[in-house]
C-alpha cells in the first residue's frame, strides 16, 4: 500500500524479472526516489492487491515500465500500461533485458527510454534524473493551477439564490420529520399497551408483526477477547519473502530469506508449519517450513509452475494450482508429505485455479474461466461435475 504522502512512481514488471526489479527499486530509493511495488504487504492475486494497484497508478506521479521479453508477453504489464494511459500518467520505459524487437511493445516504441543493459548505473542515473525533472515540472504545474483559481466569494446574489431556498427546505423537512415521529409514537403506544380484562387484570396483546422485523434492541457482545492464531503473508524485504504476525499486530518476524521469490504463504491447520511457493530451481515448487525450528523442506519436484497451496482441514491433503507449459491451469491434490500428486480437476478450454477447502474438507472451491472472466465452482470427491456457486459472480480467483 502507499504509506506516504510524498509523490511516488509505480513500477510495472514481469514476475520473471523480480530479481532485477528488486535491484532497480533499491537503487532508485537510494537516489531518493519513492517507488511503489505491488507486492509490498499485499498478496498477489487477491482483491486487495488489484485494488491497490489501481489506487497506486491513479495517485502516482508516473509509471516505470521494466521492458523485457517476459514483460512484453505479460498481460498484467499491458493492463497496467493501459490503465496508466487512461489516467494520463507519464510512462518511463526502461529496457532491462532482450532487444528492441522482442521487448518493446508497439505502444511504447516512440517513447524515449532508458537502457540498463550495458551500463546499469549510468542508466539508473539517467532514469532518476528524468523522474526528478518530471516531479519538478509537475509541482510547478500544480502551483500554477492553484494560483489561477479564484477564491469563492459569497455575495447577496448567492444568498438570494441558494441560502434562503435552502433554509425553507430545511424547515419543511423538520416539520415532516416531527409529524412522522409523532405518528410512530402513537402507533407504538397503541400496539404495545396492555388490554384490560373484566376483572381488571392486564393481558399483553400479541403483535401481528414478524418478530424478526420488530424494533427489538440489538445486543452487541463486546467481550470477545483478543483475536487468536497467526497471519502469514507475502512481505517485501529485498524481494518477495514470507512473514508471520499475530492478529493483533505483535510478534512480527520474517520466515524466509532467499535470493528467489517466496510467496503464496498458507498456514497449516495445526499452526505448526507454513506452506509457500519458491522458485529455487527455475520452476515454482511447494516448500514447507516448520515454525518451531525454522527448517524448510521441498515437498514437490514436478518441475513446472505451481501456486496457491493449501492444506486440508484434517491436515492430510494439499490442494494447489498446477500449470504446465502452454497448458491451461489445473487444480491438483497430493498427500500431506507431497506424495501421490495428481489432477483433481482440469478443463481443456478453461483455467482451473486458486482452490480452497470447505471447512469440513469434503469439497473444494476454485475459480474456472479465462483471463478476467472466472466463476466460482464447488466440487466434491464423488466425481461429479463441478457446480457453479453463483452466476452473478465474476472474479479472477
C-alpha positions as CSV (number, residue, x, y, z in Angstrom):
1,X,0.0,0.0,0.0
2,X,1.0,3.6,-0.5
3,X,2.0,4.7,3.0
4,X,3.4,8.1,2.4
5,X,2.1,11.4,1.0
6,X,5.3,12.0,-1.0
7,X,4.9,11.7,-4.8
8,X,5.6,8.1,-5.8
9,X,6.3,6.2,-9.1
10,X,4.5,3.0,-9.8
11,X,6.8,0.2,-11.2
12,X,5.4,-2.3,-13.7
13,X,7.3,-5.5,-14.3
14,X,7.1,-9.2,-15.1
15,X,7.5,-11.7,-12.3
16,X,10.3,-13.3,-14.3
17,X,12.2,-10.0,-13.8
18,X,11.7,-9.9,-10.0
19,X,15.4,-10.1,-9.2
20,X,16.3,-7.2,-11.5
21,X,13.2,-5.3,-10.2
22,X,14.4,-5.5,-6.6
23,X,17.8,-4.3,-7.6
24,X,16.4,-1.3,-9.5
25,X,14.0,-0.4,-6.7
26,X,16.8,-0.4,-4.2
27,X,19.0,1.7,-6.4
28,X,16.2,4.3,-7.1
29,X,15.3,4.5,-3.4
30,X,19.0,5.0,-2.7
31,X,18.8,8.0,-5.1
32,X,15.9,9.5,-3.1
33,X,13.0,8.3,-5.3
34,X,9.8,7.0,-3.8
35,X,8.9,3.8,-5.8
36,X,5.7,1.7,-5.2
37,X,5.9,-2.0,-5.6
38,X,2.7,-4.1,-5.8
39,X,3.7,-7.0,-3.5
40,X,4.8,-4.9,-0.5
41,X,2.4,-6.1,2.2
42,X,0.0,-7.5,-0.4
43,X,-0.8,-10.9,-1.6
44,X,-0.6,-11.2,-5.4
45,X,-3.9,-12.2,-7.0
46,X,-6.0,-11.1,-4.0
47,X,-8.8,-8.5,-4.4
48,X,-6.9,-6.1,-2.2
49,X,-3.8,-6.5,-4.5
50,X,-5.8,-5.4,-7.6
51,X,-7.5,-2.5,-5.9
52,X,-4.2,-1.2,-4.5
53,X,-2.6,-1.4,-8.0
54,X,-5.5,0.8,-9.4
55,X,-5.2,3.3,-6.5
56,X,-1.4,3.5,-6.8
57,X,-1.5,4.2,-10.5
58,X,-4.1,6.8,-10.1
59,X,-2.1,8.5,-7.3
60,X,1.3,8.1,-9.0
61,X,3.4,10.8,-10.5
62,X,4.3,8.4,-13.3
63,X,4.8,4.7,-14.1
64,X,8.1,3.0,-14.7
65,X,7.8,0.0,-17.0
66,X,10.6,-2.6,-17.0
67,X,10.9,-3.9,-20.5
68,X,11.9,-7.5,-21.3
69,X,10.7,-10.3,-23.4
70,X,8.7,-11.6,-20.5
71,X,7.1,-8.2,-19.7
72,X,6.2,-7.8,-23.4
73,X,4.3,-11.1,-23.1
74,X,2.7,-10.2,-19.7
75,X,-1.0,-9.5,-19.7
76,X,-0.7,-7.6,-16.4
77,X,2.0,-5.3,-17.6
78,X,-0.1,-4.4,-20.7
79,X,-3.1,-3.8,-18.5
80,X,-1.1,-1.5,-16.2
81,X,0.2,0.5,-19.1
82,X,-3.3,0.9,-20.5
83,X,-4.6,2.0,-17.1
84,X,-1.8,4.5,-16.8
85,X,-2.6,5.9,-20.2
86,X,-6.3,6.1,-19.3
87,X,-5.4,8.1,-16.2
88,X,-2.9,10.3,-18.2
89,X,0.2,9.2,-16.4
90,X,3.7,9.8,-17.7
91,X,5.3,6.5,-18.7
92,X,9.1,5.9,-18.3
93,X,10.1,2.8,-20.3
94,X,13.3,1.0,-19.0
95,X,14.9,-1.7,-21.2
96,X,16.4,-4.3,-18.9
97,X,16.6,-7.5,-21.0
98,X,16.2,-8.7,-24.6
99,X,16.3,-6.4,-27.6
100,X,14.1,-3.7,-29.2
101,X,12.3,-6.2,-31.4
102,X,11.1,-8.6,-28.7
103,X,11.0,-6.5,-25.6
104,X,9.3,-3.2,-26.5
105,X,5.6,-3.2,-27.2
106,X,4.3,-1.2,-30.1
107,X,2.5,1.4,-27.9
108,X,5.9,2.3,-26.3
109,X,8.0,2.2,-29.4
110,X,8.0,6.0,-29.8
111,X,8.7,6.7,-26.1
112,X,12.1,7.8,-25.1
113,X,13.6,5.1,-22.9
114,X,16.5,4.3,-20.6
115,X,18.7,1.3,-21.4
116,X,20.2,-0.6,-18.5
117,X,21.6,-3.5,-20.4
118,X,25.2,-2.1,-21.0
119,X,25.8,0.4,-18.2
120,X,23.4,-0.3,-15.3
121,X,24.4,2.6,-13.0
122,X,24.7,5.2,-15.7
123,X,21.2,4.2,-16.9
124,X,19.8,4.4,-13.4
125,X,21.3,7.9,-13.0
126,X,19.6,9.0,-16.2
127,X,16.3,7.5,-15.0
128,X,16.5,9.1,-11.6
129,X,17.2,12.5,-13.2
130,X,14.3,12.1,-15.6
131,X,12.0,11.2,-12.6
132,X,13.2,14.2,-10.6
133,X,12.8,16.6,-13.6
134,X,9.2,15.3,-14.1
135,X,8.4,15.8,-10.4
136,X,9.7,19.3,-10.5
137,X,7.6,20.1,-13.6
138,X,4.5,18.5,-12.0
139,X,4.9,20.5,-8.8
140,X,5.3,23.8,-10.7
141,X,2.2,23.0,-12.8
142,X,0.1,22.3,-9.7
143,X,1.2,25.5,-8.0
144,X,0.2,27.5,-11.2
145,X,-3.2,25.8,-11.2
146,X,-3.7,26.7,-7.6
147,X,-2.6,30.3,-8.1
148,X,-5.0,30.8,-11.0
149,X,-8.0,29.6,-9.1
150,X,-10.2,32.4,-7.8
151,X,-11.3,32.2,-4.2
152,X,-15.1,31.7,-3.8
153,X,-16.8,34.8,-2.5
154,X,-20.3,34.8,-1.1
155,X,-22.4,37.7,-2.5
156,X,-26.0,38.9,-1.8
157,X,-27.0,37.2,-5.1
158,X,-25.7,33.9,-3.7
159,X,-27.7,34.3,-0.6
160,X,-30.8,35.0,-2.5
161,X,-30.3,32.2,-4.9
162,X,-29.1,29.4,-2.6
163,X,-29.3,30.2,1.1
164,X,-32.9,31.3,1.5
165,X,-34.5,28.4,-0.5
166,X,-32.2,26.0,1.4
167,X,-33.4,27.4,4.7
168,X,-37.1,27.0,3.7
169,X,-36.3,23.4,2.6
170,X,-34.7,22.6,6.0
171,X,-37.7,24.0,7.9
172,X,-40.1,21.9,5.8
173,X,-38.1,18.7,6.3
174,X,-38.1,19.4,10.1
175,X,-41.9,19.7,10.1
176,X,-42.3,16.5,8.2
177,X,-39.9,14.7,10.5
178,X,-41.7,15.9,13.6
179,X,-45.1,14.7,12.2
180,X,-43.6,11.3,11.3
181,X,-42.1,10.8,14.8
182,X,-45.4,11.7,16.5
183,X,-47.3,9.2,14.4
184,X,-44.8,6.5,15.1
185,X,-45.0,7.2,18.8
186,X,-48.8,7.0,18.8
187,X,-48.8,3.7,16.8
188,X,-46.2,2.1,19.1
189,X,-48.2,3.1,22.2
190,X,-51.5,1.8,20.9
191,X,-50.0,-1.6,19.8
192,X,-47.9,-2.2,22.9
193,X,-50.4,-1.1,25.6
194,X,-51.9,-3.9,27.7
195,X,-55.6,-4.9,27.3
196,X,-57.7,-4.7,30.4
197,X,-59.9,-7.8,31.2
198,X,-63.3,-7.7,33.0
199,X,-61.5,-8.4,36.3
200,X,-59.0,-5.6,35.8
201,X,-56.1,-7.9,35.0
202,X,-53.7,-6.8,32.3
203,X,-53.1,-9.1,29.3
204,X,-50.5,-8.3,26.8
205,X,-51.8,-8.0,23.3
206,X,-49.9,-10.3,20.9
207,X,-48.3,-8.5,18.0
208,X,-49.3,-9.4,14.4
209,X,-45.9,-8.5,13.0
210,X,-43.0,-10.7,12.3
211,X,-40.8,-10.9,15.4
212,X,-37.7,-10.6,13.3
213,X,-38.8,-7.3,11.8
214,X,-39.7,-5.6,15.1
215,X,-37.6,-2.8,16.7
216,X,-36.1,-5.0,19.3
217,X,-32.9,-3.8,20.9
218,X,-29.7,-5.2,19.4
219,X,-27.2,-6.5,21.9
220,X,-23.6,-6.5,20.8
221,X,-21.2,-8.7,22.6
222,X,-18.1,-6.6,23.3
223,X,-16.4,-9.1,25.5
224,X,-15.0,-11.3,22.7
225,X,-11.4,-11.2,23.9
226,X,-8.3,-10.8,21.7
227,X,-8.0,-12.4,18.3
228,X,-6.1,-15.6,18.2
229,X,-4.0,-17.5,15.7
230,X,-1.4,-16.3,13.2
231,X,-1.3,-14.5,9.9
232,X,1.2,-15.4,7.2
233,X,1.6,-13.2,4.1
234,X,4.0,-12.0,1.4
235,X,6.2,-9.2,2.5
236,X,8.9,-7.4,0.6
237,X,12.3,-7.2,2.3
238,X,14.9,-7.1,-0.5
239,X,12.4,-9.1,-2.6
240,X,9.3,-11.3,-2.0
241,X,9.6,-13.1,1.3
242,X,7.2,-14.9,3.7
243,X,6.4,-13.2,7.0
244,X,4.3,-14.0,10.0
245,X,2.5,-11.9,12.6
246,X,-0.1,-12.2,15.4
247,X,-3.6,-10.9,14.5
248,X,-3.2,-8.0,17.0
249,X,0.0,-6.8,15.1
250,X,2.5,-8.2,17.6
251,X,5.5,-10.6,17.2
252,X,6.2,-9.9,13.5
253,X,9.0,-11.9,12.0
254,X,10.4,-12.9,8.7
255,X,10.3,-16.6,7.9
256,X,12.2,-16.8,4.6
257,X,15.4,-15.3,3.3
258,X,16.2,-16.4,-0.2
259,X,17.6,-14.9,-3.4
260,X,14.5,-16.2,-5.2
261,X,10.9,-15.0,-4.7
262,X,8.8,-16.7,-1.9
263,X,5.0,-16.1,-1.8
264,X,1.6,-17.8,-1.7
265,X,2.0,-18.5,2.1
266,X,-0.5,-20.8,3.7
267,X,-0.7,-21.8,7.4
268,X,-1.2,-25.4,8.4
269,X,-4.4,-26.1,10.4
270,X,-2.4,-27.1,13.4
271,X,-0.4,-23.9,13.2
272,X,2.9,-25.7,13.3
273,X,4.2,-25.1,9.8
274,X,3.7,-22.9,6.7
275,X,3.5,-23.8,3.0
276,X,4.8,-21.4,0.4
277,X,5.9,-21.2,-3.2
278,X,9.5,-20.7,-4.1
279,X,11.4,-20.5,-7.4
280,X,14.7,-22.1,-6.5
281,X,15.1,-24.3,-9.5
282,X,13.8,-22.4,-12.4
283,X,10.2,-23.5,-11.7
284,X,7.9,-22.7,-8.8
285,X,7.7,-25.6,-6.3
286,X,5.9,-26.1,-3.0
287,X,8.0,-25.8,0.2
288,X,7.2,-26.2,3.9
289,X,8.8,-24.5,6.9
290,X,8.4,-25.8,10.5
291,X,7.8,-22.7,12.6
292,X,9.4,-24.1,15.8
293,X,12.7,-25.0,14.2
294,X,12.8,-22.8,11.1
295,X,13.8,-25.8,8.9
296,X,12.5,-25.8,5.4
297,X,11.9,-28.8,3.1
298,X,10.8,-29.1,-0.5
299,X,7.5,-31.0,-1.0
300,X,7.2,-31.2,-4.8
301,X,9.5,-32.0,-7.7
302,X,7.1,-31.6,-10.5
303,X,9.4,-29.2,-12.5
304,X,6.6,-26.9,-13.6
305,X,4.8,-23.8,-12.3
306,X,2.8,-24.4,-9.1
307,X,0.8,-22.0,-7.0
308,X,-1.8,-21.4,-4.2
309,X,-1.1,-24.4,-1.9
310,X,-3.5,-25.0,0.9
311,X,-3.7,-27.8,3.5
312,X,-7.0,-29.6,4.1
313,X,-8.7,-29.1,7.5
314,X,-7.8,-32.7,8.6
315,X,-4.1,-31.9,7.8
316,X,-3.9,-34.9,5.4
317,X,-4.0,-33.4,1.8
318,X,-2.8,-30.3,0.0
319,X,-4.5,-28.7,-3.0
320,X,-2.6,-26.4,-5.4
321,X,-2.6,-24.9,-8.8
322,X,-0.6,-26.8,-11.5
323,X,0.3,-25.1,-14.8
324,X,2.4,-27.0,-17.4
325,X,3.9,-25.0,-20.3
326,X,1.4,-23.9,-22.9
327,X,-1.4,-25.7,-21.0
328,X,-4.4,-24.4,-19.0
329,X,-4.0,-24.3,-15.2
330,X,-5.4,-27.3,-13.3
331,X,-6.4,-28.0,-9.7
332,X,-4.3,-30.8,-8.2
333,X,-4.2,-32.5,-4.9
334,X,-1.5,-34.5,-3.1
335,X,-0.7,-36.1,0.2
336,X,0.4,-34.0,3.1
337,X,4.1,-35.2,2.6
338,X,4.0,-34.3,-1.2
339,X,3.4,-37.8,-2.5
340,X,0.8,-39.0,-4.9
341,X,0.3,-35.6,-6.7
342,X,-2.5,-35.9,-9.3
343,X,-5.1,-33.8,-11.0
344,X,-8.3,-33.1,-9.1
345,X,-10.0,-31.1,-11.9
346,X,-8.9,-29.8,-15.3
347,X,-10.6,-28.3,-18.4
348,X,-9.2,-28.2,-21.9
349,X,-10.6,-24.8,-22.7
350,X,-10.6,-23.0,-19.3
351,X,-8.2,-22.3,-16.4
352,X,-8.9,-24.0,-13.1
353,X,-7.0,-22.4,-10.3
354,X,-6.8,-20.9,-6.7
355,X,-8.6,-23.7,-4.9
356,X,-9.6,-23.6,-1.2
357,X,-11.1,-26.2,1.1
358,X,-14.5,-26.2,2.7
359,X,-14.4,-26.2,6.5
360,X,-15.2,-29.9,6.7
361,X,-12.8,-30.8,4.0
362,X,-15.3,-32.6,1.8
363,X,-15.5,-30.0,-1.0
364,X,-13.1,-27.8,-2.9
365,X,-14.0,-24.3,-4.1
366,X,-12.0,-23.0,-7.1
367,X,-12.1,-20.4,-9.9
368,X,-12.7,-21.6,-13.5
369,X,-12.6,-19.4,-16.6
370,X,-10.3,-17.5,-18.9
371,X,-8.4,-14.3,-18.1
372,X,-10.6,-12.0,-16.0
373,X,-13.8,-13.9,-16.7
374,X,-13.9,-16.6,-14.0
375,X,-16.8,-18.1,-12.0
376,X,-16.5,-19.9,-8.7
377,X,-17.3,-23.6,-8.7
378,X,-17.6,-26.3,-6.0
379,X,-16.6,-29.9,-6.5
380,X,-16.6,-32.8,-4.0
381,X,-14.7,-36.1,-4.2
382,X,-17.6,-38.1,-5.7
383,X,-16.5,-37.5,-9.3
384,X,-19.5,-35.3,-10.3
385,X,-19.2,-32.2,-12.5
386,X,-18.4,-29.0,-10.6
387,X,-21.4,-26.8,-9.7
388,X,-21.3,-23.1,-10.2
389,X,-21.7,-21.2,-7.0
390,X,-23.4,-18.0,-8.3
391,X,-23.8,-17.0,-11.9
392,X,-23.6,-13.3,-11.0
393,X,-20.0,-13.7,-9.6
394,X,-17.2,-12.7,-12.0
395,X,-13.8,-12.9,-10.4
396,X,-10.1,-13.5,-11.1
397,X,-9.8,-16.3,-8.5
